Amino acid sequence: MKIAYLGPAGTFTEDALGEAAPEQDFEPLRMATVHDAIVAVEEGEADRALVPFENSIEGSVRSTLDTLAFEAQGVTIVGEYDYAVRAHLIAGRALEPEAVVVVLSHPQPLAQCARYLRERLPQAERRSVSSTAEAVRVVCESDQAWAAIGARAAAELYGGTILAEGIEDASTGNVTRFVWIAPGGTEVEGDGPWKTSLVFSELGEDHPGALVEALSEFSGRGVNLSRIESRPMRQGLGRYMFFCDLEGALGEEPVRDAIEALRGKAESVRVLGSYPVS
């Protein structure tokens, strides 16, 4: 099995993949972006992809949501995995944190460590790069007073020095929810509670209470929404799509009936996946 994920070696996603599939025999496919990892499944280059979906500190990973909503229609979510993130401040040599002039990382860890950067490194410029591992590689190859936010595995891989450990804003609760992406139509099996993810947009009649009425199709049938988020549709101001997570499997009658009723109130409804809860 070929599994695509955000590379290069030493990213948090690579660590999560090692935890999520510790005994599986697979060929890892390191991709430059989350978008590339998802599209690799749609185009048949990979059998699965493991991509970050949301973080307990910073919220949803926009690149994942946007790729699923706008570009990769031929894939489905078939599972999830919760990964406890430990972010470290890494440099190419021993430095006092106060001496760091530039901090590099992926946008998500930069946001997850915003308080630490604000309080301990107010003098440092923040720069976004494609991945945490790339950030660590760059600073380890530089002779500048630069540092990166990344994983311990990246520090070991590139010979970096950890200046500070566990710098995320919520050290006891920084968890990233990853999802498994498979080709559309893939059958899913599993015991225990299930979750169904979907996206809908363009309610038929724009009037006060329209969104509440749409969501009442779930509450009226006893289906609990564990998450809802709006994202712009990229078609002008004031036009949104809504991502939802529901408790229950698509094959369960209340969930199935609620989604069918929603189709009568929204222009577009797409089920992103129905899968066992992590």
C-alpha positions in Angstrom: 0.0 0.0 0.0 1.3 3.5 -0.9 0.5 6.1 1.7 0.9 9.8 0.8 1.6 12.5 3.5 3.2 15.9 4.0 7.0 15.5 3.8 9.9 15.7 3.8 11.2 13.3 6.5 10.9 14.5 10.0 7.5 16.3 9.9 4.9 15.9 12.6 2.8 14.1 10.0 5.5 11.5 9.6 5.6 10.9 13.3 1.8 10.6 13.3 1.9 8.1 10.5 4.4 6.0 12.4 1.9 5.9 15.4 -1.2 5.4 13.3 0.2 2.5 11.3 3.0 1.1 13.4 2.8 -2.5 12.1 1.6 -2.0 8.6 3.8 -2.7 5.6 3.5 0.3 3.3 5.4 2.5 0.9 5.6 6.1 2.2 5.1 8.8 -0.4 6.4 12.2 0.8 4.5 15.0 -0.8 5.3 18.8 -0.9 1.9 19.9 0.4 -1.3 18.5 2.0 -3.1 19.3 -1.2 -0.6 17.1 -3.1 -1.1 14.2 -0.7 -4.9 14.3 -1.2 -4.7 14.7 -4.9 -2.3 11.8 -5.1 -5.1 9.5 -3.9 -7.6 10.9 -6.3 -5.2 10.4 -9.3 -4.3 6.9 -8.3 -0.7 7.6 -7.3 -1.4 6.6 -3.7 -3.8 4.2 -2.0 -4.2 6.3 1.1 -3.2 9.6 2.5 -2.9 10.8 6.1 -3.5 14.5 6.4 -4.1 16.9 9.3 -7.7 17.9 9.7 -7.9 20.0 12.8 -5.9 21.0 15.9 -7.1 21.5 19.4 -5.4 24.9 19.7 -5.5 26.5 16.2 -8.6 24.8 14.8 -9.2 23.4 11.3 -6.4 22.9 8.7 -7.7 25.1 5.9 -5.6 23.5 3.1 -7.3 20.1 3.9 -10.8 21.5 4.0 -10.4 23.5 0.8 -8.8 20.7 -1.1 -11.7 18.3 -0.1 -14.3 21.0 -0.9 -13.0 22.5 -4.2 -10.6 20.1 -5.9 -10.7 16.4 -4.8 -14.2 15.2 -5.4 -13.1 11.6 -5.9 -11.9 10.8 -2.4 -13.5 9.9 0.9 -12.5 10.0 4.6 -12.3 6.4 5.9 -10.8 6.9 9.4 -9.1 9.3 11.8 -6.2 9.4 14.3 -5.6 11.8 17.1 -1.9 12.7 17.5 -0.5 14.5 20.6 1.9 17.2 19.3 5.0 18.2 21.0 6.6 21.3 19.4 10.3 22.1 20.0 12.4 25.2 19.3 15.4 23.9 17.2 18.5 25.6 15.9 21.7 24.5 14.1 23.8 25.2 17.2 23.4 26.1 20.9 21.8 29.6 21.2 20.0 31.6 23.9 16.4 32.0 22.8 16.8 35.7 23.1 19.5 35.7 20.4 17.2 34.2 17.8 16.3 36.7 15.0 14.2 34.5 12.7 11.8 31.6 13.5 10.7 29.3 10.7 8.0 26.7 10.6 4.7 25.6 8.9 1.9 28.1 9.6 0.1 25.8 11.9 2.9 25.3 14.5 3.7 29.1 14.3 0.1 29.7 15.4 0.1 26.9 18.0 3.2 28.5 19.6 2.1 32.1 19.3 2.2 32.9 23.0 5.6 31.5 23.5 7.0 33.4 20.5 5.3 36.6 21.7 6.5 36.4 25.3 10.0 34.7 24.9 11.1 35.8 21.3 9.4 39.1 20.7 12.4 40.2 18.7 12.3 37.3 16.2 10.7 37.5 12.8 8.3 34.7 11.9 8.5 33.1 8.5 6.3 30.4 7.1 7.7 27.5 5.1 6.1 24.4 3.5 6.7 22.0 6.5 8.3 21.8 9.9 11.0 19.5 8.6 11.9 21.9 5.9 12.2 24.6 8.5 14.5 22.5 10.6 16.7 21.6 7.6 17.0 25.3 6.6 18.1 26.5 10.1 20.5 23.6 10.5 22.2 24.5 7.3 22.4 28.2 8.1 25.1 30.0 10.0 22.5 32.7 11.0 20.9 33.0 14.4 17.8 31.3 13.2 15.5 28.7 14.8 12.7 26.4 13.7 9.6 25.0 15.4 9.5 21.3 14.6 9.6 17.7 15.8 12.4 16.0 17.8 12.7 13.5 14.8 13.7 16.4 12.6 16.3 17.7 15.0 17.9 14.2 15.1 17.6 13.9 11.3 19.4 17.2 10.5 21.7 17.4 13.5 19.9 20.2 15.2 20.0 21.4 18.8 16.8 21.7 20.8 16.7 25.0 22.5 13.4 24.6 24.2 10.9 21.7 24.5 7.1 21.7 24.4 6.6 25.3 23.5 3.1 24.9 22.3 0.5 27.2 24.0 -1.4 24.3 25.6 1.3 21.7 26.5 -1.2 19.2 27.9 -3.8 19.4 25.2 -2.2 20.1 21.8 -3.7 17.4 19.7 -4.0 17.2 16.0 -6.8 15.1 14.4 -5.6 13.4 11.3 -7.9 11.8 8.7 -7.3 8.9 6.4 -8.1 9.6 2.8 -9.0 6.8 0.3 -10.5 6.7 -3.2 -14.2 7.4 -3.4 -16.4 4.3 -2.9 -13.9 2.6 -0.6 -15.8 0.4 1.9 -15.2 1.1 5.6 -15.5 -1.4 8.4 -15.2 -0.9 12.2 -16.8 -1.4 15.5 -18.0 1.1 18.1 -19.2 4.7 17.5 -19.0 6.2 14.1 -18.7 9.7 12.7 -19.9 11.2 9.4 -18.4 14.3 7.9 -20.1 16.5 5.2 -20.1 19.9 3.6 -23.1 21.8 2.4 -23.6 25.3 0.9 -26.1 27.8 -0.5 -29.3 27.5 1.5 -32.2 27.8 -0.8 -33.9 30.7 0.9 -31.7 33.3 2.6 -33.8 34.5 5.5 -33.4 34.8 9.3 -33.1 31.4 10.8 -32.3 29.6 7.5 -29.2 27.9 8.9 -31.0 26.9 12.1 -33.8 25.4 10.1 -31.3 23.4 8.1 -29.5 22.1 11.2 -32.8 21.3 12.8 -33.1 18.4 10.4 -30.4 16.7 12.5 -31.5 17.8 16.0 -35.1 16.9 15.2 -34.0 13.3 14.5 -31.7 13.1 17.5 -28.5 13.3 15.5 -25.8 15.2 17.4 -23.5 17.7 15.5 -20.0 17.5 17.2 -18.5 20.2 14.9 -19.6 22.9 12.5 -17.5 25.5 10.7 -18.1 27.9 7.9 -15.7 28.7 5.1 -16.0 31.1 2.2 -17.1 29.7 -1.1 -14.6 31.8 -3.0 -17.5 33.3 -5.0 -17.9 36.7 -3.4 -18.5 38.1 0.1 -21.4 36.6 2.1 -21.4 33.2 0.4 -20.4 30.3 2.7 -20.2 26.6 2.9 -20.5 24.7 6.1 -18.4 21.7 7.3 -20.1 19.4 9.8 -19.2 16.3 11.8 -22.2 14.2 12.9 -22.3 11.4 15.4 -23.4 8.2 13.7 -22.8 6.2 10.5 -24.3 7.1 7.1 -26.1 3.8 7.1 -28.1 4.6 10.2 -31.6 5.7 9.5 -31.7 9.0 11.4 -28.4 10.2 9.8 -29.4 9.1 6.3 -32.8 10.8 6.6 -31.4 14.0 8.0 -28.9 14.3 5.2 -31.6 13.6 2.6 -33.8 16.3 4.2 -30.8 18.7 4.1 -30.5 18.2 0.4 -33.9 19.8 0.1 -32.7 23.0 1.8 -29.2 23.4 0.4 -28.0 23.7 -3.2 -25.1 21.4 -2.6 -24.5 18.6 0.0 -21.5 16.3 -0.1 -20.7 13.5 2.3 -16.9 13.6 2.9 -16.9 10.3 4.7 -18.4 8.0 7.3 -15.9 6.2 9.5 -15.2 4.8 13.0 -14.3 7.3 15.7 -10.6 7.4 16.7 
